[in-house]
Amino acid sequence: MRGKESKEGNKEILLVVDAVSNEKGVNKEVIFGALELALAPAAKKRYAGDPDLRVAINRRTGGYETFRRWLVVADAAQIDNP
């Protein structure tokens, strides 16, 4: 599943990343990674159940997409049902 949260871009995200990087001396990739981890739980609220989601932020545009990760098994008996 791919979300269409903000594919077109978000300049505010880029401005925040630049500001924090410059003020605190933190590598931009570290900040992007932290933002991606922080957005995933917020995105989960939009879906039923407890999906395994990953958020990817475009480093050029600030746009982001949400991806659902699936576990593929050879046999349905391998699935743990709570």
Secondary structure by P-SEA (a helix, b strand, c coil): ccccccccccaaaaaaaaaaaaaccccaaaaaaaaaaaaaaaaaaacccccbbbbbbccccccbbbbbbbbbbccccccccc
